[in-house]
Amino acid sequence: MNNRHPTDTPLERDIAIHIFTASSALVGVCLTVISIVRSFTETHKIQTMVDDVLAVNALIFLCACLLSYCALRTRSSRRMHRVESAADTAFLVGLGGMVMACGMIVWAVTS
C-alpha cells in the first residue's frame, strides 16, 4: 500500500522530517545551555537576557517541531506546503535567535 500523495516528492517530505528532527534536538540544546549558563557564570543582567533568549528559542523550536509534524501528518499537499513553510520560517527564526544568544555569551565572557 502506497501512502504517498501524487503531488508529493520525496524532497518535500524530507524537508519536514529534517526540520522535525533538528528542531526537536535544538529544544534540548537550548534548555541545556540555559542550565550551563546558570551554573558557570556569575549573575549578571546579560545572563538573564541570554536565559530569556534561549527560553524563547526553545519555544520557537518547539513550534517548528509541531508544525513540521503537522505537515507530515496532513493529507492535503496544499496545506502541507503552507504548514511546512511556517515550520521552515520558525526554524530559521530560532536559528537566528541561537546566533544572537551565542553572540551574547561570547560578549559576556570576553568583556
N, CA, C and O atoms as CSV, one atom per row, in Angstrom:
chain,resi,resn,atom,element,x,y,z
A,1,MET,N,N,0.842,-1.176,0.000
A,1,MET,CA,C,0.000,0.000,0.000
A,1,MET,C,C,0.886,1.237,0.000
A,1,MET,O,O,1.770,1.379,0.845
A,2,ASN,N,N,0.646,2.121,-0.942
A,2,ASN,CA,C,1.440,3.329,-1.088
A,2,ASN,C,C,0.692,4.498,-0.464
A,2,ASN,O,O,-0.390,4.856,-0.928
A,3,ASN,N,N,1.254,5.097,0.582
A,3,ASN,CA,C,0.614,6.212,1.277
A,3,ASN,C,C,1.023,7.566,0.727
A,3,ASN,O,O,0.577,8.591,1.243
A,4,ARG,N,N,1.854,7.603,-0.298
A,4,ARG,CA,C,2.308,8.879,-0.839
A,4,ARG,C,C,1.214,9.502,-1.677
A,4,ARG,O,O,0.451,8.814,-2.355
A,5,HIS,N,N,1.156,10.806,-1.614
A,5,HIS,CA,C,0.222,11.560,-2.439
A,5,HIS,C,C,0.853,11.765,-3.810
A,5,HIS,O,O,2.078,11.808,-3.915
A,6,PRO,N,N,0.047,11.893,-4.869
A,6,PRO,CA,C,0.616,12.023,-6.210
A,6,PRO,C,C,1.468,13.272,-6.382
A,6,PRO,O,O,2.399,13.267,-7.187
A,7,THR,N,N,1.174,14.345,-5.646
A,7,THR,CA,C,1.928,15.588,-5.808
A,7,THR,C,C,3.127,15.676,-4.886
A,7,THR,O,O,3.928,16.604,-5.001
A,8,ASP,N,N,3.262,14.738,-3.984
A,8,ASP,CA,C,4.390,14.770,-3.046
A,8,ASP,C,C,5.652,14.263,-3.717
A,8,ASP,O,O,5.631,13.290,-4.471
A,9,THR,N,N,6.736,14.937,-3.429
A,9,THR,CA,C,8.033,14.431,-3.844
A,9,THR,C,C,8.776,14.039,-2.587
A,9,THR,O,O,8.502,14.571,-1.511
A,10,PRO,N,N,9.709,13.119,-2.710
A,10,PRO,CA,C,10.459,12.727,-1.514
A,10,PRO,C,C,11.178,13.909,-0.863
A,10,PRO,O,O,11.333,13.938,0.357
A,11,LEU,N,N,11.618,14.883,-1.663
A,11,LEU,CA,C,12.330,16.031,-1.112
A,11,LEU,C,C,11.427,16.851,-0.200
A,11,LEU,O,O,11.878,17.330,0.840
A,12,GLU,N,N,10.160,17.021,-0.570
A,12,GLU,CA,C,9.243,17.791,0.260
A,12,GLU,C,C,9.045,17.130,1.615
A,12,GLU,O,O,9.056,17.813,2.639
A,13,ARG,N,N,8.868,15.851,1.638
A,13,ARG,CA,C,8.728,15.137,2.908
A,13,ARG,C,C,10.035,15.137,3.689
A,13,ARG,O,O,10.028,15.223,4.917
A,14,ASP,N,N,11.157,15.039,2.980
A,14,ASP,CA,C,12.465,15.052,3.644
A,14,ASP,C,C,12.708,16.362,4.383
A,14,ASP,O,O,13.275,16.355,5.476
A,15,ILE,N,N,12.293,17.476,3.811
A,15,ILE,CA,C,12.492,18.767,4.473
A,15,ILE,C,C,11.728,18.797,5.787
A,15,ILE,O,O,12.266,19.222,6.809
A,16,ALA,N,N,10.486,18.352,5.768
A,16,ALA,CA,C,9.689,18.342,7.003
A,16,ALA,C,C,10.303,17.405,8.040
A,16,ALA,O,O,10.303,17.713,9.232
A,17,ILE,N,N,10.817,16.280,7.596
A,17,ILE,CA,C,11.443,15.337,8.530
A,17,ILE,C,C,12.701,15.942,9.136
A,17,ILE,O,O,12.949,15.796,10.333
A,18,HIS,N,N,13.493,16.619,8.316
A,18,HIS,CA,C,14.724,17.234,8.828
A,18,HIS,C,C,14.411,18.374,9.794
A,18,HIS,O,O,15.081,18.513,10.817
A,19,ILE,N,N,13.413,19.181,9.489
A,19,ILE,CA,C,13.011,20.242,10.416
A,19,ILE,C,C,12.531,19.633,11.721
A,19,ILE,O,O,12.858,20.129,12.799
A,20,PHE,N,N,11.754,18.558,11.628
A,20,PHE,CA,C,11.231,17.897,12.823
A,20,PHE,C,C,12.360,17.393,13.721
A,20,PHE,O,O,12.355,17.647,14.925
A,21,THR,N,N,13.314,16.688,13.147
A,21,THR,CA,C,14.382,16.117,13.973
A,21,THR,C,C,15.338,17.191,14.503
A,21,THR,O,O,15.742,17.149,15.665
A,22,ALA,N,N,15.693,18.145,13.651
A,22,ALA,CA,C,16.638,19.180,14.095
A,22,ALA,C,C,16.021,20.097,15.131
A,22,ALA,O,O,16.678,20.446,16.112
A,23,SER,N,N,14.779,20.493,14.936
A,23,SER,CA,C,14.165,21.411,15.897
A,23,SER,C,C,13.912,20.732,17.243
A,23,SER,O,O,14.034,21.366,18.292
A,24,SER,N,N,13.562,19.454,17.215
A,24,SER,CA,C,13.372,18.766,18.498
A,24,SER,C,C,14.702,18.638,19.241
A,24,SER,O,O,14.737,18.749,20.467
A,25,ALA,N,N,15.785,18.408,18.519
A,25,ALA,CA,C,17.096,18.345,19.165
A,25,ALA,C,C,17.506,19.721,19.700
A,25,ALA,O,O,18.114,19.814,20.766
A,26,LEU,N,N,17.182,20.772,18.975
A,26,LEU,CA,C,17.570,22.122,19.401
A,26,LEU,C,C,16.772,22.619,20.595
A,26,LEU,O,O,17.241,23.500,21.317
A,27,VAL,N,N,15.590,22.086,20.823
A,27,VAL,CA,C,14.871,22.398,22.065
A,27,VAL,C,C,15.713,21.936,23.252
A,27,VAL,O,O,15.891,22.674,24.221
A,28,GLY,N,N,16.221,20.726,23.168
A,28,GLY,CA,C,17.072,20.201,24.235
A,28,GLY,C,C,18.367,20.971,24.372
A,28,GLY,O,O,18.847,21.183,25.486
A,29,VAL,N,N,18.945,21.396,23.251
A,29,VAL,CA,C,20.179,22.188,23.298
A,29,VAL,C,C,19.932,23.501,24.026
A,29,VAL,O,O,20.725,23.902,24.878
A,30,CYS,N,N,18.835,24.169,23.691
A,30,CYS,CA,C,18.515,25.446,24.353
A,30,CYS,C,C,18.374,25.261,25.862
A,30,CYS,O,O,18.912,26.047,26.642
A,31,LEU,N,N,17.661,24.235,26.262
A,31,LEU,CA,C,17.463,24.001,27.696
A,31,LEU,C,C,18.769,23.625,28.387
A,31,LEU,O,O,19.002,24.022,29.529
A,32,THR,N,N,19.613,22.872,27.712
A,32,THR,CA,C,20.918,22.511,28.283
A,32,THR,C,C,21.805,23.738,28.444
A,32,THR,O,O,22.454,23.904,29.477
A,33,VAL,N,N,21.836,24.593,27.436
A,33,VAL,CA,C,22.674,25.786,27.507
A,33,VAL,C,C,22.178,26.730,28.606
A,33,VAL,O,O,22.984,27.389,29.263
A,34,ILE,N,N,20.866,26.801,28.808
A,34,ILE,CA,C,20.340,27.619,29.914
A,34,ILE,C,C,20.919,27.138,31.236
A,34,ILE,O,O,21.359,27.950,32.051
A,35,SER,N,N,20.924,25.831,31.456
A,35,SER,CA,C,21.456,25.320,32.729
A,35,SER,C,C,22.962,25.511,32.821
A,35,SER,O,O,23.482,25.765,33.908
A,36,ILE,N,N,23.670,25.396,31.711
A,36,ILE,CA,C,25.120,25.604,31.726
A,36,ILE,C,C,25.446,27.062,32.016
A,36,ILE,O,O,26.340,27.353,32.811
A,37,VAL,N,N,24.731,27.977,31.378
A,37,VAL,CA,C,24.970,29.402,31.604
A,37,VAL,C,C,24.684,29.759,33.055
A,37,VAL,O,O,25.417,30.545,33.655
A,38,ARG,N,N,23.647,29.200,33.614
A,38,ARG,CA,C,23.301,29.486,35.015
A,38,ARG,C,C,24.343,28.950,35.989
A,38,ARG,O,O,24.608,29.575,37.016
A,39,SER,N,N,24.934,27.804,35.678
A,39,SER,CA,C,25.858,27.204,36.640
A,39,SER,C,C,27.296,27.705,36.507
A,39,SER,O,O,28.059,27.633,37.471
A,40,PHE,N,N,27.678,28.207,35.340
A,40,PHE,CA,C,29.074,28.597,35.136
A,40,PHE,C,C,29.314,30.091,35.036
A,40,PHE,O,O,30.457,30.510,34.850
A,41,THR,N,N,28.300,30.892,35.151
A,41,THR,CA,C,28.510,32.335,35.081
A,41,THR,C,C,27.968,32.998,36.328
A,41,THR,O,O,27.087,32.477,37.012
A,42,GLU,N,N,28.522,34.155,36.598
A,42,GLU,CA,C,28.001,34.939,37.705
A,42,GLU,C,C,26.695,35.576,37.270
A,42,GLU,O,O,26.436,35.738,36.078
A,43,THR,N,N,25.880,35.934,38.243
A,43,THR,CA,C,24.601,36.536,37.918
A,43,THR,C,C,24.803,37.961,37.446
A,43,THR,O,O,25.181,38.843,38.218
A,44,HIS,N,N,24.548,38.168,36.181
A,44,HIS,CA,C,24.602,39.490,35.570
A,44,HIS,C,C,23.331,39.689,34.765
A,44,HIS,O,O,22.557,38.760,34.534
A,45,LYS,N,N,23.146,40.920,34.351
A,45,LYS,CA,C,21.995,41.212,33.507
A,45,LYS,C,C,22.078,40.437,32.196
A,45,LYS,O,O,21.056,39.999,31.667
A,46,ILE,N,N,23.292,40.265,31.668
A,46,ILE,CA,C,23.466,39.541,30.408
A,46,ILE,C,C,23.059,38.076,30.561
A,46,ILE,O,O,22.538,37.476,29.621
A,47,GLN,N,N,23.292,37.501,31.738
A,47,GLN,CA,C,22.917,36.106,31.958
A,47,GLN,C,C,21.411,35.935,31.869
A,47,GLN,O,O,20.929,34.996,31.236
A,48,THR,N,N,20.664,36.830,32.496
A,48,THR,CA,C,19.207,36.710,32.443
A,48,THR,C,C,18.687,36.992,31.035
A,48,THR,O,O,17.682,36.418,30.615
A,49,MET,N,N,19.368,37.872,30.308
A,49,MET,CA,C,18.961,38.124,28.925
A,49,MET,C,C,19.211,36.900,28.050
A,49,MET,O,O,18.376,36.544,27.218
A,50,VAL,N,N,20.357,36.260,28.237
A,50,VAL,CA,C,20.664,35.041,27.481
A,50,VAL,C,C,19.661,33.946,27.831
A,50,VAL,O,O,19.183,33.233,26.948
A,51,ASP,N,N,19.345,33.814,29.099
A,51,ASP,CA,C,18.353,32.823,29.515
A,51,ASP,C,C,17.008,33.073,28.842
A,51,ASP,O,O,16.357,32.141,28.371
A,52,ASP,N,N,16.599,34.336,28.801
A,52,ASP,CA,C,15.325,34.673,28.167
A,52,ASP,C,C,15.339,34.375,26.674
A,52,ASP,O,O,14.381,33.819,26.136
A,53,VAL,N,N,16.429,34.745,26.006
A,53,VAL,CA,C,16.535,34.490,24.565
A,53,VAL,C,C,16.501,32.989,24.298
A,53,VAL,O,O,15.820,32.537,23.378
A,54,LEU,N,N,17.228,32.222,25.093
A,54,LEU,CA,C,17.255,30.776,24.882
A,54,LEU,C,C,15.913,30.124,25.207
A,54,LEU,O,O,15.517,29.165,24.545
A,55,ALA,N,N,15.212,30.631,26.217
A,55,ALA,CA,C,13.892,30.090,26.538
A,55,ALA,C,C,12.908,30.365,25.397
A,55,ALA,O,O,12.117,29.497,25.029
A,56,VAL,N,N,12.964,31.572,24.845
A,56,VAL,CA,C,12.105,31.887,23.696
A,56,VAL,C,C,12.491,31.017,22.501
A,56,VAL,O,O,11.620,30.533,21.777
A,57,ASN,N,N,13.795,30.817,22.294
A,57,ASN,CA,C,14.248,29.944,21.207
A,57,ASN,C,C,13.736,28.524,21.377
A,57,ASN,O,O,13.338,27.886,20.402
A,58,ALA,N,N,13.741,28.027,22.601
A,58,ALA,CA,C,13.226,26.681,22.849
A,58,ALA,C,C,11.751,26.601,22.440
A,58,ALA,O,O,11.323,25.612,21.846
A,59,LEU,N,N,10.985,27.634,22.755
A,59,LEU,CA,C,9.576,27.650,22.358
A,59,LEU,C,C,9.415,27.760,20.844
A,59,LEU,O,O,8.530,27.130,20.265
A,60,ILE,N,N,10.264,28.553,20.209
A,60,ILE,CA,C,10.211,28.681,18.745
A,60,ILE,C,C,10.550,27.345,18.085
A,60,ILE,O,O,9.876,26.932,17.141
A,61,PHE,N,N,11.586,26.671,18.573
A,61,PHE,CA,C,11.939,25.367,18.019
A,61,PHE,C,C,10.840,24.338,18.285
A,61,PHE,O,O,10.601,23.458,17.458
A,62,LEU,N,N,10.176,24.445,19.427
A,62,LEU,CA,C,9.059,23.551,19.709
A,62,LEU,C,C,7.928,23.789,18.713
A,62,LEU,O,O,7.315,22.839,18.227
A,63,CYS,N,N,7.651,25.059,18.409
A,63,CYS,CA,C,6.630,25.373,17.398
A,63,CYS,C,C,7.030,24.817,16.034
A,63,CYS,O,O,6.196,24.258,15.321
A,64,ALA,N,N,8.300,24.968,15.669
A,64,ALA,CA,C,8.775,24.426,14.395
A,64,ALA,C,C,8.620,22.905,14.365
A,64,ALA,O,O,8.247,22.332,13.341
A,65,CYS,N,N,8.904,22.269,15.479
A,65,CYS,CA,C,8.778,20.823,15.577
A,65,CYS,C,C,7.315,20.395,15.400
A,65,CYS,O,O,7.022,19.463,14.650
A,66,LEU,N,N,6.413,21.077,16.088
A,66,LEU,CA,C,4.991,20.744,15.992
A,66,LEU,C,C,4.442,21.030,14.598
A,66,LEU,O,O,3.649,20.250,14.070
A,67,LEU,N,N,4.859,22.142,14.004
A,67,LEU,CA,C,4.396,22.466,12.655
A,67,LEU,C,C,4.896,21.446,11.628
A,67,LEU,O,O,4.149,21.043,10.736
A,68,SER,N,N,6.143,21.036,11.753
A,68,SER,CA,C,6.656,20.045,10.805
A,68,SER,C,C,5.966,18.695,11.011
A,68,SER,O,O,5.746,17.958,10.050
A,69,TYR,N,N,5.630,18.375,12.237
A,69,TYR,CA,C,4.872,17.143,12.492
A,69,TYR,C,C,3.495,17.225,11.833
A,69,TYR,O,O,3.029,16.263,11.222
A,70,CYS,N,N,2.854,18.386,11.966
A,70,CYS,CA,C,1.550,18.575,11.309
A,70,CYS,C,C,1.684,18.481,9.790
A,70,CYS,O,O,0.807,17.932,9.122
A,71,ALA,N,N,2.772,19.012,9.246
A,71,ALA,CA,C,2.992,18.923,7.800
A,71,ALA,C,C,3.158,17.471,7.358
A,71,ALA,O,O,2.697,17.086,6.283
A,72,LEU,N,N,3.804,16.688,8.174
A,72,LEU,CA,C,3.976,15.279,7.832
A,72,LEU,C,C,2.680,14.494,7.923
A,72,LEU,O,O,2.487,13.515,7.202
A,73,ARG,N,N,1.795,14.923,8.808
A,73,ARG,CA,C,0.552,14.191,9.050
A,73,ARG,C,C,-0.613,14.615,8.159
A,73,ARG,O,O,-1.597,13.885,8.044
A,74,THR,N,N,-0.517,15.764,7.538
A,74,THR,CA,C,-1.648,16.258,6.752
A,74,THR,C,C,-1.791,15.481,5.447
A,74,THR,O,O,-0.813,14.963,4.907
A,75,ARG,N,N,-2.989,15.411,4.966
A,75,ARG,CA,C,-3.268,14.681,3.726
A,75,ARG,C,C,-3.301,15.614,2.515
A,75,ARG,O,O,-3.086,15.174,1.386
A,76,SER,N,N,-3.563,16.879,2.744
A,76,SER,CA,C,-3.642,17.839,1.654
A,76,SER,C,C,-2.249,18.382,1.341
A,76,SER,O,O,-1.570,18.908,2.223
A,77,SER,N,N,-1.828,18.255,0.088
A,77,SER,CA,C,-0.486,18.729,-0.258
A,77,SER,C,C,-0.409,20.250,-0.175
A,77,SER,O,O,0.640,20.796,0.167
A,78,ARG,N,N,-1.495,20.933,-0.480
A,78,ARG,CA,C,-1.505,22.395,-0.374
A,78,ARG,C,C,-1.313,22.837,1.075
A,78,ARG,O,O,-0.525,23.737,1.363
A,79,ARG,N,N,-2.042,22.192,1.978
A,79,ARG,CA,C,-1.893,22.501,3.403
A,79,ARG,C,C,-0.508,22.112,3.885
A,79,ARG,O,O,0.087,22.821,4.696
A,80,MET,N,N,0.015,20.987,3.392
A,80,MET,CA,C,1.349,20.552,3.787
A,80,MET,C,C,2.389,21.608,3.432
A,80,MET,O,O,3.283,21.893,4.229
A,81,HIS,N,N,2.276,22.189,2.242
A,81,HIS,CA,C,3.236,23.210,1.819
A,81,HIS,C,C,3.150,24.453,2.697
A,81,HIS,O,O,4.177,25.030,3.053
A,82,ARG,N,N,1.941,24.869,3.048
A,82,ARG,CA,C,1.792,26.054,3.899
A,82,ARG,C,C,2.333,25.810,5.299
A,82,ARG,O,O,3.044,26.654,5.846
A,83,VAL,N,N,2.007,24.673,5.880
A,83,VAL,CA,C,2.460,24.359,7.239
A,83,VAL,C,C,3.969,24.136,7.245
A,83,VAL,O,O,4.658,24.537,8.183
A,84,GLU,N,N,4.477,23.496,6.195
A,84,GLU,CA,C,5.915,23.277,6.102
A,84,GLU,C,C,6.667,24.599,5.949
A,84,GLU,O,O,7.761,24.759,6.490
A,85,SER,N,N,6.088,25.531,5.224
A,85,SER,CA,C,6.697,26.852,5.085
A,85,SER,C,C,6.727,27.580,6.432
A,85,SER,O,O,7.712,28.241,6.763
A,86,ALA,N,N,5.652,27.456,7.200
A,86,ALA,CA,C,5.623,28.063,8.533
A,86,ALA,C,C,6.655,27.411,9.446
A,86,ALA,O,O,7.314,28.099,10.226
A,87,ALA,N,N,6.802,26.091,9.357
A,87,ALA,CA,C,7.807,25.382,10.159
A,87,ALA,C,C,9.211,25.820,9.769
A,87,ALA,O,O,10.072,26.001,10.630
A,88,ASP,N,N,9.439,25.989,8.485
A,88,ASP,CA,C,10.740,26.425,7.993
A,88,ASP,C,C,11.064,27.829,8.495
A,88,ASP,O,O,12.189,28.100,8.914
A,89,THR,N,N,10.078,28.716,8.450
A,89,THR,CA,C,10.274,30.084,8.942
A,89,THR,C,C,10.568,30.086,10.437
A,89,THR,O,O,11.485,30.769,10.892
A,90,ALA,N,N,9.794,29.324,11.197
A,90,ALA,CA,C,10.028,29.250,12.643
A,90,ALA,C,C,11.421,28.700,12.936
A,90,ALA,O,O,12.110,29.193,13.830
A,91,PHE,N,N,11.830,27.693,12.194
A,91,PHE,CA,C,13.149,27.106,12.399
A,91,PHE,C,C,14.253,28.121,12.128
A,91,PHE,O,O,15.211,28.213,12.896
A,92,LEU,N,N,14.129,28.876,11.052
A,92,LEU,CA,C,15.147,29.874,10.729
A,92,LEU,C,C,15.170,31.014,11.742
A,92,LEU,O,O,16.240,31.531,12.061
A,93,VAL,N,N,14.018,31.410,12.245
A,93,VAL,CA,C,13.972,32.432,13.299
A,93,VAL,C,C,14.659,31.903,14.552
A,93,VAL,O,O,15.406,32.629,15.208
A,94,GLY,N,N,14.406,30.643,14.882
A,94,GLY,CA,C,15.073,30.036,16.033
A,94,GLY,C,C,16.578,29.974,15.867
A,94,GLY,O,O,17.319,30.212,16.821
A,95,LEU,N,N,17.037,29.658,14.667
A,95,LEU,CA,C,18.480,29.638,14.420
A,95,LEU,C,C,19.082,31.041,14.576
A,95,LEU,O,O,20.174,31.198,15.123
A,96,GLY,N,N,18.366,32.045,14.095
A,96,GLY,CA,C,18.829,33.422,14.278
A,96,GLY,C,C,18.919,33.795,15.746
A,96,GLY,O,O,19.850,34.483,16.165
A,97,GLY,N,N,17.954,33.343,16.521
A,97,GLY,CA,C,17.992,33.587,17.964
A,97,GLY,C,C,19.148,32.873,18.645
A,97,GLY,O,O,19.742,33.395,19.588
A,98,MET,N,N,19.467,31.667,18.159
A,98,MET,CA,C,20.610,30.943,18.715
A,98,MET,C,C,21.914,31.690,18.432
A,98,MET,O,O,22.790,31.767,19.294
A,99,VAL,N,N,22.039,32.235,17.235
A,99,VAL,CA,C,23.230,33.015,16.895
A,99,VAL,C,C,23.326,34.233,17.802
A,99,VAL,O,O,24.406,34.570,18.289
A,100,MET,N,N,22.190,34.893,18.027
A,100,MET,CA,C,22.174,36.053,18.912
A,100,MET,C,C,22.573,35.664,20.341
A,100,MET,O,O,23.357,36.366,20.980
A,101,ALA,N,N,22.036,34.552,20.836
A,101,ALA,CA,C,22.379,34.100,22.185
A,101,ALA,C,C,23.860,33.745,22.282
A,101,ALA,O,O,24.509,34.072,23.276
A,102,CYS,N,N,24.396,33.083,21.270
A,102,CYS,CA,C,25.831,32.743,21.271
A,102,CYS,C,C,26.681,34.010,21.271
A,102,CYS,O,O,27.689,34.083,21.974
A,103,GLY,N,N,26.283,34.990,20.496
A,103,GLY,CA,C,26.997,36.256,20.487
A,103,GLY,C,C,26.970,36.940,21.837
A,103,GLY,O,O,27.965,37.525,22.265
A,104,MET,N,N,25.826,36.866,22.512
A,104,MET,CA,C,25.721,37.471,23.844
A,104,MET,C,C,26.615,36.739,24.851
A,104,MET,O,O,27.228,37.366,25.715
A,105,ILE,N,N,26.682,35.425,24.734
A,105,ILE,CA,C,27.529,34.651,25.640
A,105,ILE,C,C,29.000,34.984,25.404
A,105,ILE,O,O,29.754,35.189,26.356
A,106,VAL,N,N,29.404,35.037,24.146
A,106,VAL,CA,C,30.800,35.359,23.827
A,106,VAL,C,C,31.128,36.771,24.307
A,106,VAL,O,O,32.199,36.998,24.870
A,107,TRP,N,N,30.233,37.707,24.094
A,107,TRP,CA,C,30.462,39.078,24.523
A,107,TRP,C,C,30.583,39.154,26.044
A,107,TRP,O,O,31.423,39.896,26.554
A,108,ALA,N,N,29.758,38.400,26.780
A,108,ALA,CA,C,29.818,38.399,28.239
A,108,ALA,C,C,31.112,37.776,28.745
A,108,ALA,O,O,31.680,38.242,29.733
A,109,VAL,N,N,31.580,36.734,28.081
A,109,VAL,CA,C,32.783,36.030,28.523
A,109,VAL,C,C,34.018,36.878,28.243
A,109,VAL,O,O,34.939,36.908,29.059
A,110,THR,N,N,34.054,37.561,27.116
A,110,THR,CA,C,35.255,38.317,26.746
A,110,THR,C,C,35.328,39.697,27.380
A,110,THR,O,O,36.396,40.308,27.395
A,111,SER,N,N,34.229,40.195,27.898
A,111,SER,CA,C,34.299,41.537,28.488
A,111,SER,C,C,34.393,41.499,29.996
A,111,SER,O,O,34.459,42.548,30.637
